[in-house]
Amino acid sequence: MKAGYGQFCPVAVASEVFAERWTPIILREILFGGSQLFNEIHRGVPLISRPLLARRLRDLESAGVITIEPLSKGRGHRYRMTEAGKEFRSVIEGLGAWGQRWTARVDRKNLDPGLLLWTMRRRIAVDSLPARRVIVRFNFSGVPASYQGFRMVWLLLERPQVDLCVDDPGFEVDLYVDADLVAMTKVWLGDVAFEDVQRSGEVRVAGPRPLAKAFPSWLKLSHFAGVPRPGHEAAATRRQPA
């Protein structure tokens, strides 16, 4: 049996549910990422083993935080928040805002091109996309030596959704983005403006001028990008997307 804190304090008993390793990140994926399928959740938490993820999801179901429902077609399950689970939104919101404001978040050894693009694909301003499909190929430099994943990733931008491919999808590429991983992560987090990293040459966008010019406006940035850091309130306000 899992050991608890041995206290009746509401903070203690709530922490027994929330403060398990990986659990806040799993809740982030469901609450903010919109992930409802096992593979979707795992893509947002790639370092957790699949058996451990399955166990954490069962624990959350037992705690009344999520429901696990068989899919109507095919194998697998759908994971949805209960009313109790939805109350964790404000907790995750506060935790993310604190992390954005007070921590050193961008450490090259912790960065992952695949995870960055998986996260970015969920925050594309779909309504601002051209009427036709746009294929964007990202090629990342400055990737940690220990990283064993993909350095080249394709975004398929087409209303009403955005897809991510780690293999060449076979379509003609419209935009080529060559980016230093640290620089692109800082853009995503709202630490620097896209035009600044373009000016420095850390991010280069090649393709038809109208698409290349519009590309930054399609990125809505991290949910927490607008949280100002101490001493950077004015800059954060300027970077906050409309």
N, C-alpha and C positions, 0 to 999 in steps of 0.2 A: 504494500500500500504506500502511496506517495506521502512523504512526510510533510506536514503543514507547519505553521508557525506556533500552534498550540495556544492561540489567543482568540477571544471572541470579538475583538475590536473589528469593526467593519473594514478598516484599511487592511488588516491582516488577512481576513477571509477573502476579501476581493483580490488581494495580491496572490493568494493561492491559485486563483484562476488566471489572472492577467500576467503575473510576473514570471511564468515559466519561460525558459529559454525558447526563443523563436515565436512565442505566442503573440506578442505585440506586432511583429512583422506580418504574421499570418492575418491578423485582424486588419492591419493596414491594407493588405491586398484585397480583402473582401469588401471593406468599407469604402476605401478611397480608390482602389484600382478596378473595382467592379468585377473582380474575378469570382466566378461561381463554380468552375470545374476544377478538378484536381490538378490537371496539367497546367491550367492557367495560374493557379496559386503557386505551383512549384516553379514556374518560369519567373515569378516575382521573388521567390526565395530559393535561388538555385543551389545554395550550399547546404541546405537541409536534406537529409536522406529521405527517400520516399517512404520507407517504413515509419520514420519518426514523424513525418508530416501527417501520415494517416493516423498515428497515435494521438498527435496533438488535436487533430480535427475531431476524433472520437471523444477526447477529454472535453473539448468545447461543447460538443453535443450533450454530454452527460451533465455539464454545468448549466445547460439551458441557454447557452450563448448563440448557438447555431442549430439549424435543422439540417439533416442529411436526407435527401430525397432521391430515390432511383430516377434515372432519366427515363422519359416516356419512350424513347427510341434508343436502341443500342445499349452498350454496357456503360457503367460509370454512375456517378451521383452528382447531384447539384447541392451546393452548400449555400445556405441563405442565413442572414442574421435574424434572430428573434427580436422581439421588442427589448428584451434585456440586453441582447448583444448590440443593438443600435445605440444604446446609451454609452457604449465605449467610444463612439465617434468623438465626443468632446475630449475624452482622455487622450486619444491618439492625436487629435488636433493640438492639444496643449503640449504634448510630448514633442511633436514635430516642430512646433513653433519654438520651443525651448532649444532644441537641437540646432535649428537654423540660426538662432540668435547667439548662442553661447559656445558652440563647439567648433573645433577645427575639422570640418567635414571632408575636405578634399585631400586625401593622402593617396598618392599614386598607387601604392601597393594594395590598396583596398578597392581600386576601380575595376570595372568590368564593362567592356564595350557592349556586350550582349544585353546585360541588365539595363544599361543606360538607354539603349534604343527600345527595349521592351517597355520601359517606363515612358519614354518620349512618345511612343506611338499612341498612348492613351490620352495624350494632352495635345493633340493636333486640332487646330481650328478648322474642322471639316467644312464648315459653311464658307470659309474663305478660299477653299481650294478651287482650282479651275474646273470647268465642267468635264474635262477629259482626265483620264488617268495620268498620273505623274510618277515616274520611277526615280527614286533617289538612291544612289549608291554611296554608302559611307565607307571610307577606308581610314582606320585609326592608326596613328603612330603614338609612340610613348606609352605603349602597353606594358604592364608589369611583366618581367621575365618569367614569373611563375604562372602567368595566365595561360591556360591551355585551350581556350575557346576561340571563337571566330573574331578576326580583326576586320573583316569586310562583311557588311550587312546591307541588305536592301530594304527600303521602305516603299511600299506600294500605296500611294495616296490616291484614293478614289472614293468619291461620295457613294454611300454614306458611312464607309468604314475605312480603317487603315490596317494594312497587313504588314507583317515583318517576315522576311526570308533570310536565312543564313546560307542558302544556296542560290546561285544565279537563277532567277525566276524565268529567264528566257525572253524577257521583254527588252526593247531598246531603252537604254538609260537616258533620262532627260537631264538630270543634275548629278554631278560628281562632287561629293563633299570629302575633302581630305582634311582630317582634323587631328590635332593633338588631343589625347584623351582627357588630360587635365583641363585644358582650355574649354573643351566642349562641355565637360561636367560643370565647370564654373558658370558657363552661360546658362545651362539648364537650371542651376540652383539660384540664378539671379545675382551672382557675385560680380559678373562683368557683362557688359553689353555685347551683343553679337557683332556689331560694327567694330568694336575695339579689337576683338580677336581676329577679325578679317584684316583690319589695318596692320596688325602686328605680324600677319602671315601664319598665325597658329591654326587658323581655319580658312580654307580656300574653297570657294564654291564655283564650279565651272559648268556652263551650260547656256542655253538661250537667255539673253539679258533679262527679259520680262520675268521669267521663272526664277532666275537667280536673285533678282531684286526682291521678289515677293516672298521668297523662301523664309526669311526670318520672321515674317508676320504670321506664318502658319504655326509657329512654335509658341504654345501658350505657357511654356515653362512649368517648373515644379509647382505643385499646390502651395508650397511654402516659400516660393521665390519672393513674395512681397513682404515677408517678415523682415524688418530692418535689423541690422546688426549694430551694436553700440558704435557710435561715431560715423555710421554710414546711412543714417536715416534719409538724407536728401538723395543720395545716390540710389538707394533702394526704391525710393518713390519714382525716380526717373525711369528705372528699369521695369517697373511693374507693368505688365502687358494690359492692354485695354480689355 
